[in-house]
Amino acid sequence: MLLKEEITFSTIQALAFQTERKLLKEVGLFDVYEGKNIAPGTKSYAVSFVLQDSSATLTDKKIDKSMQRIQEAITKELGAQLR
């Protein structure tokens, strides 16, 4: 996702956990890119999300719904653009 360079990973992480309290267990950062082919003043974050329900097997529908909520929150609150 593309974000303004002043937005930190901890901000993304906190917002994700605030948005999906029940199923989200971990948010990881596996790449940050700034430079060529990225607009000045922005950076690209590659983020992973681990969802888990200890009482039932997660279905694709539940996972998609949770990820959509997280994505919408990050887009709305932080102005992120998906790449």
N, CA, C and O atoms as CSV, one atom per row, in Angstrom:
chain,resi,resn,atom,element,x,y,z
A,1,MET,N,N,0.833,-1.166,0.000
A,1,MET,CA,C,0.000,0.000,0.000
A,1,MET,C,C,0.883,1.236,0.000
A,1,MET,O,O,1.958,1.245,0.599
A,2,LEU,N,N,0.421,2.275,-0.675
A,2,LEU,CA,C,1.140,3.547,-0.716
A,2,LEU,C,C,0.583,4.475,0.357
A,2,LEU,O,O,-0.629,4.644,0.487
A,3,LEU,N,N,1.488,5.069,1.116
A,3,LEU,CA,C,1.110,5.973,2.201
A,3,LEU,C,C,2.031,7.176,2.211
A,3,LEU,O,O,3.124,7.139,1.646
A,4,LYS,N,N,1.583,8.251,2.862
A,4,LYS,CA,C,2.464,9.400,3.072
A,4,LYS,C,C,3.642,8.934,3.914
A,4,LYS,O,O,3.493,8.091,4.798
A,5,GLU,N,N,4.821,9.496,3.630
A,5,GLU,CA,C,6.031,9.006,4.284
A,5,GLU,C,C,6.039,9.191,5.795
A,5,GLU,O,O,6.789,8.497,6.482
A,6,GLU,N,N,5.239,10.094,6.335
A,6,GLU,CA,C,5.245,10.306,7.783
A,6,GLU,C,C,4.414,9.270,8.564
A,6,GLU,O,O,4.480,9.224,9.792
A,7,ILE,N,N,3.644,8.449,7.859
A,7,ILE,CA,C,2.839,7.422,8.523
A,7,ILE,C,C,3.733,6.228,8.851
A,7,ILE,O,O,4.419,5.691,7.981
A,8,THR,N,N,3.713,5.825,10.111
A,8,THR,CA,C,4.577,4.734,10.557
A,8,THR,C,C,3.833,3.400,10.539
A,8,THR,O,O,2.604,3.347,10.503
A,9,PHE,N,N,4.622,2.331,10.564
A,9,PHE,CA,C,4.027,0.997,10.627
A,9,PHE,C,C,3.209,0.828,11.903
A,9,PHE,O,O,2.159,0.186,11.877
A,10,SER,N,N,3.665,1.386,13.010
A,10,SER,CA,C,2.929,1.247,14.271
A,10,SER,C,C,1.540,1.876,14.182
A,10,SER,O,O,0.613,1.420,14.851
A,11,THR,N,N,1.389,2.909,13.372
A,11,THR,CA,C,0.079,3.524,13.153
A,11,THR,C,C,-0.836,2.557,12.397
A,11,THR,O,O,-2.006,2.404,12.748
A,12,ILE,N,N,-0.306,1.915,11.373
A,12,ILE,CA,C,-1.066,0.921,10.603
A,12,ILE,C,C,-1.455,-0.239,11.509
A,12,ILE,O,O,-2.603,-0.682,11.503
A,13,GLN,N,N,-0.507,-0.722,12.277
A,13,GLN,CA,C,-0.725,-1.854,13.175
A,13,GLN,C,C,-1.817,-1.539,14.195
A,13,GLN,O,O,-2.726,-2.346,14.396
A,14,ALA,N,N,-1.738,-0.383,14.834
A,14,ALA,CA,C,-2.726,0.010,15.843
A,14,ALA,C,C,-4.124,0.118,15.233
A,14,ALA,O,O,-5.101,-0.342,15.824
A,15,LEU,N,N,-4.216,0.724,14.057
A,15,LEU,CA,C,-5.512,0.867,13.394
A,15,LEU,C,C,-6.094,-0.493,13.016
A,15,LEU,O,O,-7.296,-0.714,13.161
A,16,ALA,N,N,-5.263,-1.391,12.539
A,16,ALA,CA,C,-5.731,-2.736,12.173
A,16,ALA,C,C,-6.295,-3.458,13.398
A,16,ALA,O,O,-7.373,-4.047,13.330
A,17,PHE,N,N,-5.568,-3.413,14.516
A,17,PHE,CA,C,-6.051,-4.078,15.741
A,17,PHE,C,C,-7.301,-3.405,16.291
A,17,PHE,O,O,-8.165,-4.072,16.859
A,18,GLN,N,N,-7.401,-2.111,16.131
A,18,GLN,CA,C,-8.602,-1.384,16.568
A,18,GLN,C,C,-9.803,-1.777,15.714
A,18,GLN,O,O,-10.922,-1.863,16.218
A,19,THR,N,N,-9.578,-2.013,14.441
A,19,THR,CA,C,-10.640,-2.336,13.496
A,19,THR,C,C,-11.118,-3.775,13.624
A,19,THR,O,O,-12.320,-4.036,13.579
A,20,GLU,N,N,-10.194,-4.703,13.781
A,20,GLU,CA,C,-10.542,-6.130,13.863
A,20,GLU,C,C,-10.012,-6.699,15.173
A,20,GLU,O,O,-8.918,-7.262,15.215
A,21,ARG,N,N,-10.780,-6.552,16.224
A,21,ARG,CA,C,-10.346,-6.949,17.563
A,21,ARG,C,C,-10.459,-8.438,17.813
A,21,ARG,O,O,-9.671,-8.999,18.575
A,22,LYS,N,N,-11.420,-9.084,17.189
A,22,LYS,CA,C,-11.705,-10.482,17.506
A,22,LYS,C,C,-10.751,-11.463,16.818
A,22,LYS,O,O,-10.194,-12.339,17.479
A,23,LEU,N,N,-10.555,-11.332,15.520
A,23,LEU,CA,C,-9.819,-12.341,14.759
A,23,LEU,C,C,-8.357,-12.003,14.487
A,23,LEU,O,O,-7.552,-12.909,14.266
A,24,LEU,N,N,-7.996,-10.727,14.497
A,24,LEU,CA,C,-6.631,-10.331,14.141
A,24,LEU,C,C,-5.674,-10.663,15.279
A,24,LEU,O,O,-5.848,-10.197,16.405
A,25,LYS,N,N,-4.667,-11.467,14.976
A,25,LYS,CA,C,-3.695,-11.888,15.980
A,25,LYS,C,C,-2.322,-11.272,15.767
A,25,LYS,O,O,-1.559,-11.104,16.718
A,26,GLU,N,N,-2.003,-10.933,14.518
A,26,GLU,CA,C,-0.663,-10.424,14.231
A,26,GLU,C,C,-0.687,-9.555,12.976
A,26,GLU,O,O,-1.393,-9.849,12.011
A,27,VAL,N,N,0.098,-8.481,13.009
A,27,VAL,CA,C,0.298,-7.631,11.838
A,27,VAL,C,C,1.804,-7.536,11.638
A,27,VAL,O,O,2.536,-7.151,12.549
A,28,GLY,N,N,2.261,-7.888,10.445
A,28,GLY,CA,C,3.694,-7.887,10.179
A,28,GLY,C,C,4.053,-6.993,9.006
A,28,GLY,O,O,3.278,-6.827,8.064
A,29,LEU,N,N,5.229,-6.431,9.086
A,29,LEU,CA,C,5.759,-5.606,8.004
A,29,LEU,C,C,6.892,-6.380,7.350
A,29,LEU,O,O,7.872,-6.726,8.010
A,30,PHE,N,N,6.762,-6.655,6.047
A,30,PHE,CA,C,7.824,-7.413,5.408
A,30,PHE,C,C,8.549,-6.660,4.306
A,30,PHE,O,O,9.489,-7.195,3.718
A,31,ASP,N,N,8.135,-5.418,4.007
A,31,ASP,CA,C,8.893,-4.618,3.052
A,31,ASP,C,C,8.453,-3.164,3.119
A,31,ASP,O,O,7.268,-2.864,3.262
A,32,VAL,N,N,9.424,-2.270,3.015
A,32,VAL,CA,C,9.178,-0.834,2.892
A,32,VAL,C,C,9.999,-0.358,1.706
A,32,VAL,O,O,11.185,-0.670,1.597
A,33,TYR,N,N,9.366,0.396,0.821
A,33,TYR,CA,C,10.083,0.886,-0.349
A,33,TYR,C,C,9.814,2.368,-0.533
A,33,TYR,O,O,8.671,2.822,-0.488
A,34,GLU,N,N,10.893,3.113,-0.742
A,34,GLU,CA,C,10.818,4.518,-1.104
A,34,GLU,C,C,11.803,4.705,-2.256
A,34,GLU,O,O,12.895,4.138,-2.238
A,35,GLY,N,N,11.431,5.478,-3.230
A,35,GLY,CA,C,12.380,5.738,-4.315
A,35,GLY,C,C,11.744,5.689,-5.674
A,35,GLY,O,O,10.621,6.148,-5.880
A,36,LYS,N,N,12.496,5.115,-6.611
A,36,LYS,CA,C,12.106,5.077,-8.009
A,36,LYS,C,C,10.706,4.478,-8.179
A,36,LYS,O,O,10.370,3.470,-7.557
A,37,ASN,N,N,9.898,5.114,-9.029
A,37,ASN,CA,C,8.529,4.705,-9.359
A,37,ASN,C,C,7.527,4.899,-8.221
A,37,ASN,O,O,6.392,4.432,-8.312
A,38,ILE,N,N,7.935,5.582,-7.156
A,38,ILE,CA,C,7.037,5.931,-6.057
A,38,ILE,C,C,7.026,7.455,-5.974
A,38,ILE,O,O,8.079,8.090,-6.019
A,39,ALA,N,N,5.850,8.031,-5.854
A,39,ALA,CA,C,5.725,9.490,-5.806
A,39,ALA,C,C,6.520,10.064,-4.630
A,39,ALA,O,O,6.564,9.465,-3.555
A,40,PRO,N,N,7.139,11.212,-4.835
A,40,PRO,CA,C,7.868,11.858,-3.733
A,40,PRO,C,C,6.928,12.093,-2.546
A,40,PRO,O,O,5.762,12.444,-2.725
A,41,GLY,N,N,7.449,11.895,-1.343
A,41,GLY,CA,C,6.651,12.100,-0.141
A,41,GLY,C,C,5.804,10.896,0.243
A,41,GLY,O,O,5.020,10.961,1.189
A,42,THR,N,N,5.961,9.797,-0.491
A,42,THR,CA,C,5.213,8.582,-0.173
A,42,THR,C,C,6.167,7.395,-0.037
A,42,THR,O,O,7.321,7.450,-0.463
A,43,LYS,N,N,5.659,6.334,0.564
A,43,LYS,CA,C,6.406,5.083,0.652
A,43,LYS,C,C,5.431,3.930,0.506
A,43,LYS,O,O,4.228,4.076,0.723
A,44,SER,N,N,5.966,2.801,0.140
A,44,SER,CA,C,5.161,1.605,-0.054
A,44,SER,C,C,5.444,0.624,1.078
A,44,SER,O,O,6.593,0.268,1.338
A,45,TYR,N,N,4.378,0.195,1.745
A,45,TYR,CA,C,4.480,-0.815,2.791
A,45,TYR,C,C,3.876,-2.112,2.280
A,45,TYR,O,O,2.815,-2.102,1.656
A,46,ALA,N,N,4.543,-3.226,2.540
A,46,ALA,CA,C,3.976,-4.560,2.306
A,46,ALA,C,C,3.713,-5.142,3.697
A,46,ALA,O,O,4.636,-5.345,4.486
A,47,VAL,N,N,2.447,-5.402,3.976
A,47,VAL,CA,C,2.020,-5.783,5.321
A,47,VAL,C,C,1.294,-7.121,5.265
A,47,VAL,O,O,0.547,-7.397,4.326
A,48,SER,N,N,1.522,-7.945,6.279
A,48,SER,CA,C,0.810,-9.221,6.387
A,48,SER,C,C,-0.093,-9.198,7.614
A,48,SER,O,O,0.191,-8.521,8.602
A,49,PHE,N,N,-1.179,-9.947,7.532
A,49,PHE,CA,C,-2.150,-10.027,8.621
A,49,PHE,C,C,-2.414,-11.494,8.933
A,49,PHE,O,O,-2.635,-12.297,8.027
A,50,VAL,N,N,-2.390,-11.839,10.213
A,50,VAL,CA,C,-2.701,-13.197,10.643
A,50,VAL,C,C,-4.035,-13.150,11.380
A,50,VAL,O,O,-4.182,-12.466,12.393
A,51,LEU,N,N,-5.006,-13.895,10.845
A,51,LEU,CA,C,-6.334,-13.990,11.450
A,51,LEU,C,C,-6.506,-15.389,12.021
A,51,LEU,O,O,-6.096,-16.375,11.408
A,52,GLN,N,N,-7.120,-15.467,13.205
A,52,GLN,CA,C,-7.317,-16.775,13.825
A,52,GLN,C,C,-8.539,-16.725,14.735
A,52,GLN,O,O,-8.768,-15.744,15.443
A,53,ASP,N,N,-9.309,-17.793,14.699
A,53,ASP,CA,C,-10.449,-17.960,15.599
A,53,ASP,C,C,-10.208,-19.259,16.361
A,53,ASP,O,O,-10.180,-20.335,15.763
A,54,SER,N,N,-10.037,-19.163,17.661
A,54,SER,CA,C,-9.707,-20.350,18.454
A,54,SER,C,C,-10.895,-21.283,18.654
A,54,SER,O,O,-10.727,-22.412,19.117
A,55,SER,N,N,-12.097,-20.819,18.309
A,55,SER,CA,C,-13.278,-21.649,18.541
A,55,SER,C,C,-13.855,-22.279,17.273
A,55,SER,O,O,-14.726,-23.145,17.363
A,56,ALA,N,N,-13.390,-21.864,16.106
A,56,ALA,CA,C,-13.940,-22.397,14.857
A,56,ALA,C,C,-12.957,-22.186,13.713
A,56,ALA,O,O,-12.070,-21.336,13.783
A,57,THR,N,N,-13.132,-22.971,12.671
A,57,THR,CA,C,-12.334,-22.801,11.459
A,57,THR,C,C,-12.842,-21.567,10.713
A,57,THR,O,O,-14.047,-21.390,10.533
A,58,LEU,N,N,-11.920,-20.732,10.290
A,58,LEU,CA,C,-12.318,-19.538,9.550
A,58,LEU,C,C,-12.723,-19.907,8.129
A,58,LEU,O,O,-12.079,-20.729,7.477
A,59,THR,N,N,-13.785,-19.294,7.668
A,59,THR,CA,C,-14.229,-19.479,6.289
A,59,THR,C,C,-13.684,-18.333,5.438
A,59,THR,O,O,-13.293,-17.287,5.956
A,60,ASP,N,N,-13.668,-18.550,4.133
A,60,ASP,CA,C,-13.237,-17.486,3.220
A,60,ASP,C,C,-14.087,-16.240,3.422
A,60,ASP,O,O,-13.572,-15.123,3.370
A,61,LYS,N,N,-15.373,-16.420,3.651
A,61,LYS,CA,C,-16.286,-15.292,3.826
A,61,LYS,C,C,-15.897,-14.454,5.047
A,61,LYS,O,O,-15.878,-13.226,4.971
A,62,LYS,N,N,-15.586,-15.106,6.167
A,62,LYS,CA,C,-15.182,-14.393,7.379
A,62,LYS,C,C,-13.854,-13.670,7.170
A,62,LYS,O,O,-13.686,-12.522,7.583
A,63,ILE,N,N,-12.930,-14.347,6.532
A,63,ILE,CA,C,-11.621,-13.748,6.281
A,63,ILE,C,C,-11.766,-12.529,5.376
A,63,ILE,O,O,-11.211,-11.468,5.664
A,64,ASP,N,N,-12.507,-12.678,4.288
A,64,ASP,CA,C,-12.712,-11.567,3.351
A,64,ASP,C,C,-13.381,-10.381,4.032
A,64,ASP,O,O,-13.013,-9.234,3.780
A,65,LYS,N,N,-14.354,-10.644,4.889
A,65,LYS,CA,C,-15.068,-9.577,5.587
A,65,LYS,C,C,-14.123,-8.826,6.531
A,65,LYS,O,O,-14.131,-7.596,6.578
A,66,SER,N,N,-13.319,-9.568,7.271
A,66,SER,CA,C,-12.359,-8.944,8.184
A,66,SER,C,C,-11.320,-8.128,7.426
A,66,SER,O,O,-11.007,-7.001,7.809
A,67,MET,N,N,-10.787,-8.700,6.350
A,67,MET,CA,C,-9.773,-7.990,5.572
A,67,MET,C,C,-10.351,-6.748,4.898
A,67,MET,O,O,-9.668,-5.731,4.775
A,68,GLN,N,N,-11.586,-6.829,4.467
A,68,GLN,CA,C,-12.220,-5.663,3.858
A,68,GLN,C,C,-12.368,-4.535,4.881
A,68,GLN,O,O,-12.131,-3.371,4.558
A,69,ARG,N,N,-12.757,-4.874,6.114
A,69,ARG,CA,C,-12.874,-3.855,7.171
A,69,ARG,C,C,-11.522,-3.205,7.448
A,69,ARG,O,O,-11.431,-1.984,7.578
A,70,ILE,N,N,-10.483,-4.014,7.536
A,70,ILE,CA,C,-9.145,-3.480,7.793
A,70,ILE,C,C,-8.708,-2.581,6.642
A,70,ILE,O,O,-8.214,-1.476,6.863
A,71,GLN,N,N,-8.891,-3.058,5.421
A,71,GLN,CA,C,-8.504,-2.281,4.240
A,71,GLN,C,C,-9.251,-0.954,4.175
A,71,GLN,O,O,-8.647,0.084,3.905
A,72,GLU,N,N,-10.550,-0.979,4.417
A,72,GLU,CA,C,-11.340,0.252,4.369
A,72,GLU,C,C,-10.900,1.234,5.447
A,72,GLU,O,O,-10.849,2.438,5.197
A,73,ALA,N,N,-10.585,0.747,6.630
A,73,ALA,CA,C,-10.136,1.622,7.713
A,73,ALA,C,C,-8.809,2.281,7.364
A,73,ALA,O,O,-8.641,3.484,7.564
A,74,ILE,N,N,-7.871,1.505,6.846
A,74,ILE,CA,C,-6.570,2.042,6.488
A,74,ILE,C,C,-6.692,3.041,5.336
A,74,ILE,O,O,-6.024,4.075,5.336
A,75,THR,N,N,-7.523,2.741,4.380
A,75,THR,CA,C,-7.750,3.659,3.266
A,75,THR,C,C,-8.403,4.955,3.731
A,75,THR,O,O,-7.970,6.049,3.369
A,76,LYS,N,N,-9.449,4.814,4.539
A,76,LYS,CA,C,-10.199,6.001,4.997
A,76,LYS,C,C,-9.406,6.836,5.992
A,76,LYS,O,O,-9.305,8.053,5.838
A,77,GLU,N,N,-8.848,6.199,7.005
A,77,GLU,CA,C,-8.189,6.926,8.086
A,77,GLU,C,C,-6.780,7.413,7.718
A,77,GLU,O,O,-6.360,8.478,8.170
A,78,LEU,N,N,-6.061,6.655,6.913
A,78,LEU,CA,C,-4.667,6.994,6.621
A,78,LEU,C,C,-4.433,7.417,5.178
A,78,LEU,O,O,-3.322,7.811,4.823
A,79,GLY,N,N,-5.462,7.340,4.341
A,79,GLY,CA,C,-5.335,7.751,2.943
A,79,GLY,C,C,-4.499,6.803,2.095
A,79,GLY,O,O,-3.918,7.216,1.091
A,80,ALA,N,N,-4.434,5.546,2.489
A,80,ALA,CA,C,-3.622,4.564,1.766
A,80,ALA,C,C,-4.242,4.241,0.413
A,80,ALA,O,O,-5.456,4.316,0.223
A,81,GLN,N,N,-3.369,3.880,-0.517
A,81,GLN,CA,C,-3.787,3.391,-1.822
A,81,GLN,C,C,-3.201,1.995,-1.999
A,81,GLN,O,O,-2.009,1.789,-1.769
A,82,LEU,N,N,-4.021,1.048,-2.401
A,82,LEU,CA,C,-3.508,-0.299,-2.641
A,82,LEU,C,C,-2.753,-0.330,-3.950
A,82,LEU,O,O,-3.151,0.309,-4.924
A,83,ARG,N,N,-1.670,-1.071,-3.972
A,83,ARG,CA,C,-0.861,-1.231,-5.192
A,83,ARG,C,C,-1.171,-2.562,-5.820
A,83,ARG,O,O,-0.602,-2.903,-6.857
